[in-house]
Structure formats: structure tokens, C-alpha cells
């Protein structure tokens, strides 16, 4: 499901495995359509139309990576055609942040206090302490997420989050003053959960928290790693996510307490799952995810090599203006394994408002040392004529 640039590694992996690929996505931005065996310009939200097409194709498995909005369709079809997937209940819970919060809290999983809104009138009946985080319940990639410090800001943020939400649902939660942010990548099959890596996250910070860097493995103690893995396993079990890739976001606060921010029943975006896991561990995460969907999973067979290396991704951003030049110097940096501009000369840059779609370029590295790319703009220099 899906054909954006984030889905391209999955399509390529399926092709490498000798599988026949059938890809569904909106036509606009569907750059993966050219490498798929069959492409259908049908919205990934149109479950019924896709199901009818799949009944004629006689598929053996269905999956996606890096997007929450495709998961209801993926698991609806998996359930209808008796393929490997997660239950519809688990899918509902894991793709709606409000339902997720309720499920985690009911199992005593530590997470922020929260409240639900469908209208842009902040009442604060729960007597939350500012600052607060406002976000759509059904989007990923930081879309519509805002940190607010007062009631006026909360009302504005709720309105923006409602505009970004597909189902017009918003969650307001207390802000956790985190020392560090992590994500945890796992693969699961028939209820067995295999943690793969802990990833360090770097964001723009308040108010929008757009993600700019991810690094593996996180530089943490074995004791903290064990705690993070156990909390992740408990969270996946609480949500009923038994099959496929998962991506869990966790904050470590100043008192050394861990808090679960979100749990997604799919591979992490931002090239975390599609690239970083294999570069740092040698585990072929893409192949494993496909094999889970096909019912052919065997954990030990995906280690092509045990790298124990460092990997990471850096995204470029810019101030408002017009792109006048793009200079790719990546060949001068031995650690860089992938570098691409996500924009072109002449594009108008709005600056980072919110959402990962505002980023201008991407750089992925693999190295024997952590965080070797000190200044990403030296690798990929995107020159912007700034507006006054």
C-alpha cells in the first residue's frame, strides 16, 4: 500500500525477492509506480475497491511501511482474505492516538495525561498544567503537532490539528520535559516480539517537533536499553500488535523515567526501518517484514552480517525563500551511502511549519564511529534566497 519515496525500498525489496508486486496509491507523488509490476491509481483509503481488485489477483500477502493511514486497509484486507496481519481492533487502537492512550493507560504503561477533542474549544476540565502538546489522533510525521503555553494557543492548535486530521479528532496531552527521545524498532510474528534497535531522535524542538535526525544505535547503557526494550514489548502486547514491523517512540525524562509517546504497528518512517536497521545491525528488516506478510518468517535467517556499526539519517531544512542552487558533495564523504534532494531549483520554501513533508533533502550514513556527519549542509548544500 502506497508508492511515495518512503515505499520505494519496500517495492524494490519485493522485486529482489522475485515477488510480483501490485501497488496502490494516489497518482500524484507515486514515484514507486514505475518499479512495480502493476500499479493502480486507487486511494489507499478505499478498502472496498482494493479488496475487490485483490480478490481477482489472488494475492499472498499485503503490507506497507512508514505510514499509519494505510494500516486500516492493510489489516482489513488481511483479515478478509485470511492473510497474516493484525486484528482490526489492534489496528484501530494503534492508528488512533486517543484509543492508544486509553489502551496503554489501562495496562499501566507510563504515558502522558491526555484528553480528547472534536471541537476547537479548549476547556481544560482535567486541569492540565501548561505547556501542552496538541496533535491529530490519526496522522504521523509531526503533521499538525504543536506545543502550546496557554488557552489561546491551545484553541489555535486544536483548530490546526483538526484541519490535519482525517477523522477530525484531536488529542491534547501534558508535555513531558524529556532529556532524550528514542524510537524502538521491532519485528513480531504470531505474538513473538523481537526488538532490533534503539534509535536516537533529534527534532526541531518546540513548537512543532519536526524530526531532523535519527541515529543508531542510541548511545545508552545496557541497563537503559533493557528497560526500553521491556517497555516496548509491554506496550505492543497491550495494544495487541502481534504481526509485522513496529515503531515505538519513548521519552526519557530528567528523573530517569520512561514514557511511551506513540506505538505504530508498522515500520518507522524517515528511512529508520528501511535503511538504518540493516546498516547498523545487519538484519534485513524489509525482507523480514515482507516474509511476515507472506507467513514465511524465521527470525535467524535475516542476518546477512552482524555489523555492529553506526548509521543515521539527516534531513535538511531551510528558512523561507526560493531555492536557487543545489550542490551535492556526497562523493567527498565516505560514510554517506545515500544522498538526495527532496526539492528542486525554483521551489519555494515555506520553512518548517510542521510535518516531515517540509524537509528539503536527506542524507544517510554508515560508519564505524557515531554521528560522523557534523554539518549536513556540507554534504548537500541547498542554497536559498531568503525573503525579507
N, C-alpha and C positions, 0 to 999 in steps of 0.2 A: 504494500500500500504506500503510494507516494512516489514522486520522481524528482524531488528537489536535489540540490547538490549534496545534501546530507544522506540521501538514499542511494546515491550512486555507488558507494563502496559495497553496499549490500547486493545490488544488482550485479556488479562485477564479480563478487564472490560466488554468487549463484551460477553465473556463467562459467566461471572457472571449475565449478563442481560438476559441470555437464548437465545442469538442470535447465529445463525450459521455463523461461521467465515470462509471466504475464503481469504487467504493471498498470495500475490505475492511478490517475491523478488529474487535477485540473490541467488544461493545456498550457496555460501561462506559467512560465518558470519550470516546466517539466523537462529539465535537461537530461534526465535519465531515460527518456523515451527512445533516444537514438541507440542505446546499447541494450535495450530489452528486446526479447524475441517478439513480444506482442505488447502494444500499448493501447490503452482505452481511455479516451478523454472523458472519464466519468468521475464525478466528485467522490473522494474517499469517504464522504459522509453519507452517500447514497447506498445504504446497506442492502436494500432490496434489489436494486438494479444490479449491483455487483454479485449478489448471491445468485440471481438468475443466470448471469453470464458464467459464473463458476460451475453451476450445475451442468452446463453444456461442455465445459472444458474438462471436467473430471480432475480437479487439482488434487495434489498430495499433501500440500501444506501451505500455510499463509502466515506472513509475518511482516514486520516493519521495524524501523529503528528511528530513534531520535525525535519522535513526535507523539504527543498524547492524543491528539484529535483523531488519529487513525485507529487507536486501540479498541474502541467500541465496535467498529466494523470488523477488525481482525478477529476478535473473540466471538462476536455474533456469528460470523461465518464458520469459524472453527467449531462452535457448538452445533450449528445447524448441520454441518457436514461430517460431524463426528471426527474432527481432526484435533491435534494437540493444541491446547490453548489454555487460557484461564477462564474461570467461571464468569458468567455475566454479572453476578453480584460483586466479585472481586474487581472486575473491570469498572463497574460503576463507582465503587469506593475509591479506587486508585486513580481515577481520572477526574474526580471532583474533590477539590481541596477541603471543602466543608465536610463531606462524607468521610474523607480520610481522617480529618482531625477527630471526628466523633469516634471512629473505629479505633484509632490509636489510643485516645484517652480512655476508652472503655477497657483497654488492656493494660492501663497504667504505663504506657510508653510516654516518656517525657517529651512534651511539645508545648508550644506557646498557647496561652489562653486565647480564645477566639470567639467571634460572633459572626452571624450570617446576615447579609443584606440583599434585598432585591429592589430597594429604592434608595435614592441618594439623599437620605436624611439621617444623619448620624445622631443617635440618641444617647449612646454610651450608658445604657441601662446596667451594664455589667461593671461599671465604674473602673474601666481600664485606665491605666496610667500611660500618659504620653511619654515618648513617641510610640506610634503605632505603624504597622505595615498594612497596606490595603492592596489586595490583588484579586484578579478574576479567579473563580474557582476552577476554570476549565482551560487555562492557557499555560504555556511553558515559554522558556526563553526570555524571562523577565518582562513579557508583554503586559502592560497595564499595571505594573507594580510600582508603588510609591510609598516612601516613608513620610509620615506627617507628624506635626508637632502640636496641632490644635484642632478644634472642632471645624473651623472654616476650611482648613487644609484637608480634613477628613472628608468633608462633603464634596470638595472638588475631586479628590482622589477616587471616591466611590463612583462618582459620575464617569470618570475616565475608565475605571475598571469595568463598569457596566458596558461601556461602549466597546471595550476589547473582548468582553465575554461572549461566547457563542450562545450560551443558555441564559445570559443576563442574570448571573448570580455572582456575588462578591463575598469575600471573607475579609474580616478585619481582625487583626491579631496583635498582641503585645510584642513590641520589639525586644529581641534578645541581643544584648550587647556582647557580641561574640568576639573572642580573641582570635579564633581561626574558623574557617569554613572548609568542610570536606564533602566529597561525594564518594560513595562506595559502589563499585561495580560488581555485580553477581550474576551467575547463571544458575537456573533452577530447572529441575526435571522431576516430575511426578512427586513434588514435595521435598525433594532433597535440594538443599541450598549450598552453593559453592561460592564463597567470597573470593574475588580475584584481585582487587586492588583498592587502595585508598588514594584519592586524588585531592591535592591541594587546589583551592579555588581562589582567584583574585578577581574582584569586581570593581566597578567604578565607585562603589560606596553609595551613600545617600545622595539624592533621594531615590534613584531608580535601580541601582544594584545590577547593572548590565555586566555580564561576565566577560572579562577581558583575557584571562589566562587560566590554564589548568596545567598542573604538573604532577607526574607520577614517578616513583611512589612518594606519598607525602612523607616529609621528614619528621617522624614521630617515634616515640618509644614503642617497644614491643607490647608493653602493658596497655598503652592507649590504643594501639592497633587492635588488640584483643577485645577491648571494651567496645570499640567502634564496630567490629565485626559482629559481636554478640548482639548489640543493639539493633543492627541491621537485620540480622536473622529473626529476632523477635518481632520486628516491625513487619517484615514480609509475611510471617506467619499470622500476625494479627489481621493483615489485610487479605489473606487467602491467596496470595500470589505464588503459585506452585510451579509454573512453567515459563521458561524463557528468560531473557535478559531482564535485569532490573537496575535502577539507578536511584540511590538513596542519598539525600542531602542532609547533612548533620552540622550543627554548630557546637563548638566548644566555648563555654563562657569563661569569664575571668575567675570563677570559683572551681574550675576543672570539671564542670558538669556538662554532659552531652544532651543535646536537644535535637529531636528529629524535625526537620523543616518540611520535607516532602519525600514521598516514595513514589516512583514511577515504575510501572510494570513493563518497561521497555528499556532498550539500551540508551545510555546517556548521549545527548547531542554534543555539539561542539567538537566532534571527532574524538571524544573521550573513549567511547566504546569501539568505534570503527577503526581507530588507529593507535591510540595511546596504550591500551591494554596489551596488545600484541607486541608493540615496540618495547615495553618495559618488562613484560613477563614471558613473552614467547607463546602465550595462549591465544589461539586463533578464535577470537571471540565471535567474529562474524560467522565463521563456519559452524561453530557450536550453536549459535542462535538459529541458524537455518536447520541444523540437524534436530534440534528440539522440535521445531515445527513439523518436521518430517517423521518424528518418532524414532530417530536413529541415534540418540545421544549416548555417548560413552566418555565421561569426563577425561580420562587419561590420554585419549588419542589426539588431543588438540595442542599438545605442547610440541611445536616444531623445534623449539630450542628454548632453554631457560635462560633468558637474557640477564635478568637482574641488572638491567640498565635503567637509565633515566629517560623519560620522554615528556613532552609537553606541547601545548599549543598556545600561541599568542595571537590575539586579534588586534588589528589596528583600527583606530577611530580618529575622528578629526572634528575641528570646530566648523561652524557654519561657513560655507563658501562654495567655490567651484573647483573641481579637480582639473588641474592644468598639465600635470605630468605624473607618470608612474614609472619608477625606476626599480627594477628587480635585480638586486645584488646577491641573491641567494647562492649563486655558484661560488662565491667567495667564503661561504660559511659551511664547513664540512659537516656540521651537526644537522643542518637543515635537510629534511627528507621530502618536504612538500611546501610549496610557497605559491600563493595565488592571490591576485587582486580580486575582490568581490565587487569592484566598481570599475568604471572606465573613465577616460578623459572626457570632460564635458559634463559629467554627473554633478548635480547639485547636492551638496552635503548639508543635512539639516542639523548635524551634531547629534550626540547621543541624548535622546529624549527618554526612551525606554524601549526595550526589546532588542533581541540579538540581530534583527534584520537591519540595524543601523550601522553595523560594523563594515569596514572598508576593505580589509584584507586578512589573510590567515597565513600563519607560519607554523609548521610542525617540525619538531626536532627530536633526535635520538642521540644520546650522549653517554659517556662514561662518568660524567660529572653532573650534578644537579643544576638546573637553570642556567645553561651556558649562553642563552641569548639575553644580553643585558639591555640592549636597545633595539627593539624590533624594527624601528623605522630605518635603521641602517641596513637591514636585510631587505625590506620592501619599503621604499620611500614614496609615499603618496603626497604630492605637492598640491596644496590648496591655496587658492587666492581667497583670503578671508574677507567677509563682508564687514564694513564699518558698523 
